[in-house]
Every structure is written in structure tokens, then in C-alpha cells.
Amino acid sequence: MEPKLEQYQAIIFDMDGTLIDTMPTHVSAWEQTAEEFGFDFDASCYIA
């Protein structure tokens, strides 16, 4: 069954941080990846 757009009155798009703050998840992923490859990850540089 395909959804029909006519049945919706609105569609919500979350431009990162509007509804859900995913920054901590991104930072954690970068930290883990950097560690696996033997690098230090400075979150303050990423967030700046």
C-alpha cells in the first residue's frame, strides 16, 4: 500500500537540533572512530 500525500495536512522536517539534538551522538561517533584509527578527537574543534 502506497501512502497518499493527500491524507496528510503537514510534514515535519527536523533540521538537526530543532526537535532532537543529535550533536552528542555525532560527537560520540567521531570519538569512537578516531580512537579506532589511533587519533585524538577534540570535540571542541568539531562543535566550534
Residue frames as a rotation matrix with the C-alpha (Angstrom) as fourth column:
MET 1
0.580 0.815 0.000 0.00
0.815 -0.580 0.000 0.00
0.000 0.000 -1.000 0.00
GLU 2
-0.469 -0.737 0.487 1.44
0.737 -0.630 -0.243 3.35
0.486 0.245 0.839 -1.03
PRO 3
-0.267 0.367 -0.891 0.84
0.707 -0.553 -0.440 6.38
-0.654 -0.748 -0.112 1.20
LYS 4
0.147 0.388 0.910 -1.15
0.870 -0.489 0.068 9.15
0.471 0.781 -0.410 -0.41
LEU 5
-0.815 -0.579 -0.030 0.09
0.532 -0.726 -0.435 12.66
0.230 -0.370 0.900 0.28
GLU 6
-0.333 0.764 0.552 -3.47
-0.153 -0.622 0.768 13.97
0.930 0.171 0.324 0.24
GLN 7
0.484 0.578 -0.657 -4.11
0.499 0.434 0.750 12.31
0.719 -0.691 -0.078 3.60
TYR 8
-0.177 -0.637 -0.751 -1.51
0.981 -0.174 -0.084 14.49
-0.077 -0.751 0.655 5.35
GLN 9
0.875 0.477 0.086 -2.05
0.477 -0.879 0.017 18.07
0.083 0.026 -0.996 6.39
ALA 10
0.701 -0.704 0.117 1.59
-0.712 -0.700 0.052 18.72
0.046 -0.120 -0.992 7.24
ILE 11
0.679 -0.631 -0.374 5.02
0.515 0.773 -0.369 17.14
0.522 0.058 0.851 7.11
ILE 12
0.922 -0.380 0.068 7.58
-0.301 -0.596 0.744 17.96
-0.242 -0.707 -0.664 9.78
PHE 13
0.517 -0.850 -0.104 11.26
0.334 0.312 -0.889 18.17
0.788 0.425 0.445 8.89
ASP 14
0.897 -0.295 -0.329 13.75
0.274 -0.212 0.938 18.28
-0.347 -0.931 -0.109 11.75
MET 15
0.553 -0.787 0.273 16.65
-0.077 -0.375 -0.924 20.48
0.830 0.490 -0.268 10.80
ASP 16
0.034 -0.530 -0.847 19.12
0.661 0.648 -0.378 18.99
0.749 -0.547 0.373 13.25
GLY 17
-0.869 -0.384 -0.313 18.62
0.465 -0.416 -0.781 20.40
0.170 -0.825 0.540 16.70
THR 18
-0.580 0.725 0.372 15.14
-0.529 -0.682 0.505 21.78
0.620 0.096 0.779 16.17
LEU 19
0.564 0.825 0.038 13.26
-0.620 0.393 0.679 18.83
0.545 -0.407 0.733 17.66
ILE 20
0.949 -0.307 -0.067 16.03
0.295 0.797 0.526 16.40
-0.109 -0.519 0.848 18.54
ASP 21
0.560 -0.826 -0.062 19.60
-0.816 -0.563 0.132 17.31
-0.144 -0.023 -0.989 19.45
THR 22
0.982 -0.188 -0.019 21.77
0.175 0.945 -0.277 14.73
0.070 0.269 0.961 17.70
MET 23
0.503 -0.844 0.187 25.09
-0.623 -0.504 -0.599 16.55
0.599 0.185 -0.779 18.27
PRO 24
0.154 -0.487 0.860 26.09
-0.883 0.323 0.341 14.32
-0.443 -0.812 -0.381 21.23
THR 25
0.716 0.155 0.680 25.54
0.080 0.950 -0.301 11.26
-0.693 0.270 0.668 19.02
HIS 26
0.905 -0.413 0.099 27.70
0.041 -0.148 -0.988 12.72
0.422 0.899 -0.117 16.24
VAL 27
0.309 -0.817 0.486 30.47
-0.900 -0.417 -0.129 13.64
0.308 -0.397 -0.864 18.69
SER 28
0.324 -0.131 0.937 30.40
-0.571 0.763 0.304 10.15
-0.754 -0.633 0.173 20.19
ALA 29
0.909 0.051 0.413 30.64
0.271 0.682 -0.680 8.57
-0.316 0.730 0.606 16.73
TRP 30
0.705 -0.694 0.146 33.61
-0.283 -0.463 -0.840 10.77
0.651 0.551 -0.523 15.79
GLU 31
0.219 -0.623 0.751 35.35
-0.971 -0.062 0.231 9.99
-0.097 -0.780 -0.618 19.10
GLN 32
0.521 0.051 0.852 34.87
-0.214 0.974 0.072 6.26
-0.826 -0.220 0.518 18.63
THR 33
0.954 -0.154 0.257 36.04
0.292 0.291 -0.911 6.32
0.065 0.944 0.323 15.01
ALA 34
0.536 -0.798 0.276 39.09
-0.625 -0.595 -0.506 8.43
0.568 0.099 -0.817 15.83
GLU 35
0.242 -0.418 0.875 40.02
-0.843 0.356 0.403 6.07
-0.480 -0.836 -0.267 18.67
GLU 36
0.768 0.117 0.630 39.74
0.102 0.949 -0.300 3.03
-0.632 0.294 0.717 16.38
PHE 37
0.804 -0.472 0.362 42.21
0.404 -0.014 -0.915 4.66
0.437 0.882 0.179 13.97
GLY 38
0.114 -0.827 -0.551 44.57
0.993 0.103 0.051 5.85
0.015 -0.553 0.833 16.71
PHE 39
-0.458 -0.212 0.863 43.73
0.354 -0.934 -0.042 9.54
0.816 0.287 0.503 16.55
ASP 40
-0.701 0.286 -0.654 42.74
0.567 -0.333 -0.753 12.01
-0.433 -0.898 0.071 19.25
PHE 41
-0.225 0.704 0.674 39.44
0.709 -0.356 0.609 13.77
0.668 0.615 -0.419 18.66
ASP 42
-0.911 -0.075 -0.405 38.90
0.336 -0.704 -0.626 17.22
-0.238 -0.707 0.666 20.14
ALA 43
-0.127 0.973 0.194 35.15
0.990 0.136 -0.034 17.75
-0.059 0.188 -0.980 20.30
SER 44
0.197 0.193 -0.961 35.60
0.357 -0.927 -0.113 21.49
-0.913 -0.321 -0.251 20.89
CYS 45
-0.755 -0.497 -0.427 37.07
-0.238 -0.399 0.885 21.82
-0.611 0.770 0.183 17.38
TYR 46
-0.804 0.509 0.307 34.17
0.578 0.551 0.602 19.88
0.137 0.661 -0.737 15.89
ILE 47
0.109 0.922 -0.373 31.49
0.964 -0.190 -0.187 21.87
-0.243 -0.339 -0.909 17.67
ALA 48
-0.219 -0.268 -0.938 33.14
0.170 -0.957 0.234 25.25
-0.961 -0.108 0.255 17.01
